[in-house]
Amino acid sequence: MSFFFSANLSFADNANIIRTNLYKSIINPEFNEINKIEFEGVDKLDSELLSDIIASKATENNLPYQLFVSFYREFEKNPSMIKALNKQFKKGLLELRDEVPFFDKLTAEGDLISIQNFYEINGFHFAKITYEFKPNPKKIENILVFHIQEGDKYVLDSIVYNGLDKVAPEITDNLIRYTSFNKGSDFNEVKLDAKFERINQFLRTKGYYYSSYSRPKVELDTVSKTDKIYVDYEIGNRFKVGRIDFVDSSNGQQLISREMKKKQLDFHSGEWVNYTKIERTKDNLLTLGTFEIVAIDTTSQYAPQNDSVLNFQSYLLYRKEQEMNFGISLNQTRIDNYVNLGFETYYRHRNLFGAAQEFSPFANVYLKDLGTFISNNTYEYEAQAGFKYAQPLLWNIGSSKVSFLSSFLFSYKLLNNYFKISSFIFPVSFPVKFAKITYFNRANVDFNFLRENPVNFDEAQRIAFKSAKTEQDSNNIFQALLLYGDLSKYIQGSKFYFFTSNTIGLSLTGDTRNNPFSPTSGYFTLIGIDGWNPLFFMDEVSGLARFFKFQFNHNHFFKLTPTTVLALKGKFGGIELLENGNNYVPIDRQFFCGGPNSVRAWPSRQLRYTQFKSDSINSGTLYKFLENFVGNGALVEGSIEFRFGFARIPGLNRSLQSAMENFKTTLFLDFGNAFHWFVEDSPNELKFTDYFTKLALGTGIGLRYETPIGPVRLDFAFPLIDPLKERKPFSTMQFNFGIGQAF
């Protein structure tokens, strides 16, 4: 909303100059090209911002066109140059004519208005702007120069709010928080309008559903260089919520029960009408997954309106509730961003019992962690079959909503053609959705019941012991396989146990990213704890796993320029074993370091601070398996990444231009390491400072291509610091492939 200024403002005198000795365009002699745009007199604002707001554009960044022009002018000077060659260059110039901006007087005059308005909204009420279009004989080019006299920058003296005296007394104190301001602060129309809009939104959450405000008026004091602002509010009547009705457009689908729909309401009869709660109700209904469209508006169809009560109607358009699918599937793990590729088939019913319950039997085969497979040819296959069940709303606790998710599945893993593990997995999760005003907007309470069986442990152990040449080799092999050995004994013992792992976990997630695939602003924070579940302490169900795990992860994104993003990542965690002689921790709970989503200068999962070497067990095959499928007890990781996009490149056709805009480049610095490898007999005794001084450091560059499911990326990374002194700076290059950002 633009402001109205009561002072008599005007543009600068008509002193614009268009020189007559301008250089004619080669491709169209009737027009003059703009080879460069300059801003003179700019002191308190940014010239780059001015370049963005004007419609006139220069050709100086059009590299293909500049090359053609340079050669063409040289050919014109040389009479001996072949005419056919000159003709071809002229043809090339003509093909680029649509990308060459010519000077247009009306456009330049419109730019004066745009610049004037920009200065106006930033408090420069008497800025004067003119333009001059002139030749530059030294470079044989035309320059469009905007001459700017900025003048004084005005500050705020006072703000007068008309109409707010009608607000109910009980909300006046809260309203003061929105109306207060700092006298003497800079006049900024954008920030002020946002302030006035916040006041209006506050009123709409307190019953003034039809509140509005008119265009603010500004009174200038040219002596003190201050502004006095007048804002008129029409708050209207204060309403309470009357009747709430639902209108279903089912398209032949099973209806959601009225009780379930009522549970999604964040506003209720008898309350003051709250616009924010109405919008939140829309989100709640859409989250059920059964509606294509949700619209909420006032109505008098079912009950009369009056001066103090508003009735509401929710219009619900249903989506198709059943679907089947078979095909290639690509997914990504929630925390570590591992990409899995495979085939999946499933049947899904979105409204099984009339309360938006989702039921989905499925079967799939996946190559897990695609980046690891590509970077170091280590593979993990997994086949699964089972079903998933979800109840989108189980309870309302205040303004928070608790859901229910569960599944039961059988899994069969092949780990690098060395180990085979079969599992029965029964996870139960209670996701909690908080109000948007909190830092953390989601929480999860998770119960995981796992029965894991290393099918061929005896065979794998026998093959490993064959490589032993000394008694020490045998001892090292025994220790290295102890994690899976403990598991095998537990399963094959005389007593039957239902689960090998019975864990409980709690996680808090804060996510304000503007895009989950390629964020340019916002943050993602996760704090998680999980481990042995003491609620199930009976031997038959308590499981072998006895550990406690903590993890913290924070990513933050800053948009530095329209095409540049700074991305930061910090991550650390640790596992504490609770039982001496028992180091069994399920593989998906262990920490790994290195790879496409970690420290990219090291192969996936192969970065750790350890003294345990491959010659300790005299078996390269076993050591490779241990590196990739036996994790660590602690992790520290971080990254600094600059993500650069390409600005529009003149001289390219539209299809190529669109493709180029999808390309991105990155420059990154990674640091981190994993500690306390579970194959070590007695892990290194580390001082607290070692978790910082023993970090590996790597750097590199990357390429990205944006797709609807996130960027396809290639990273080329080089080691800088190796705590184990095995890699010298820039001695190797590690290639990484991934889908989705590294974090």
CORURCOR-V799874 format. One record per helix or strand of 2 or more residues. SS is the DSSP state (h for helix, s for strand). FROM is the first residue (numbers start at 1). TO is the last residue. If there is no record, write none. Layout:
ss=SS from=FROM to=TO
ss=SS from=FROM to=TO
//
This chain:
ss=s from=4 to=5
ss=s from=17 to=18
ss=s from=36 to=40
ss=h from=47 to=53
ss=h from=63 to=77
ss=h from=83 to=95
ss=h from=97 to=99
ss=h from=105 to=121
ss=s from=128 to=136
ss=s from=141 to=149
ss=s from=155 to=162
ss=h from=164 to=166
ss=h from=169 to=179
ss=h from=189 to=204
ss=s from=212 to=213
ss=s from=217 to=221
ss=s from=226 to=234
ss=s from=240 to=249
ss=h from=258 to=263
ss=h from=275 to=287
ss=s from=291 to=298
ss=s from=309 to=318
ss=s from=322 to=332
ss=s from=339 to=349
ss=s from=358 to=367
ss=h from=370 to=376
ss=s from=380 to=397
ss=s from=400 to=415
ss=s from=419 to=433
ss=s from=442 to=454
ss=h from=457 to=466
ss=h from=471 to=480
ss=h from=482 to=492
ss=s from=501 to=511
ss=s from=522 to=532
ss=h from=539 to=542
ss=s from=547 to=561
ss=s from=564 to=577
ss=h from=587 to=589
ss=h from=614 to=616
ss=h from=620 to=629
ss=s from=632 to=645
ss=h from=654 to=661
ss=s from=663 to=677
ss=h from=690 to=693
ss=s from=696 to=705
ss=s from=712 to=721
ss=s from=733 to=739
//
